[in-house]
């Protein structure tokens, strides 16, 4: 189920820490400086899940000890896409603390092993190897960065380790049986975006769209799916502008975009990137006086786009996302709000990616319980 997010531009302050943590204790996470951040225990019990036998044996080769179950998290917590991925990390940490405070899973504590790759493919490979060979985790969640997941999918498939909830959904992930995706595929997001552009332009025949994308495999797929969707429905695909993820040339891209708009060639932008890249592009548009409506992938729905500055460069900014922020009116949203009330994560509930990170680990916990109930043991195969 796709949720289309329309967020009004607003002025405010949005901050987050970038601490790296391994969570084993019920309510405590160690920060990068070695100190502890201790949240008060939560008394709200998690919803009931599938019953599982308490006597599931230890399996150290798959991260299962008498006291803990190791789950890996790898992604960008401090690099160029941390404006989105860091909130995924925080959501998973918050879930681990809440679940552990309420007894953990199968009588064991969740140990979330965090690996920050800073969006660097070489560092990600090192982190991957560490999680598999040293930590011997039972599953991996998140695995952010399409250039990283593209490189690792052959290993994921060959090893059979479950990888859950990647923050991008590209073709190679769908082709890997044990890669479990819970965010919309770029082709689906492109179809939704095309419909929104048609509505805004008074008909698809009036749409003239330029893609602005990061130089990544997922960006290339977004561009291809937008072109295909727009042209099939009768609109005009103009072309694309590329942004380097680590050192984006916002000035050059916006200048070229402005020239295309002035020439009557472009009246919409279909955007691919993290919230920080969207914010940088829109801010430069404001500086140059360039105005054009934006639609885009889930990164454009990240609330930091709207809370870190007053954006008037675009008439409308919309992003397609598969989750709701926990401030919304839904049963699961209320559970998250209650669980993090009074903790270090209380202010994160408005972030869509916080919800995504929470749900990723919740899905793994449900899989653990069901694997134990069905087979009586925990390993990659039973998961």
Secondary structure, DSSP 8 states (H G I E B T S, - for coil): --EEEE----B----------EE-SSSEEE-TTS-EEE---------------TT---BGGGTB-SSEEEEEEEE-SSSTTHHHHHHHHHHHHHHHHHHHHTT-BTTBEEEEEEEE-TT-HHHHHHHHHIIIIII--SEEEE---HHHHHHHHHHHHHH---EE--SS--HHHHTSTTEE--S--HHHHHHHHHHHHHHHHTSGGG-EEEEEEESSHHHHHHHHHHHHHHHHHT-EEEEEEEE-SSS--HHHHHHHHHHHHHTTS-SEEEE-S-HHHHHHHHHHHHHHT---EEEESGGGG-THHHHBS---SSS-EEEEES---TTSSSHHHHHHHHHHTTSTTGGGTT-HHHHHHHHHHHHHHHHHHHHHHHHSS-STTT-
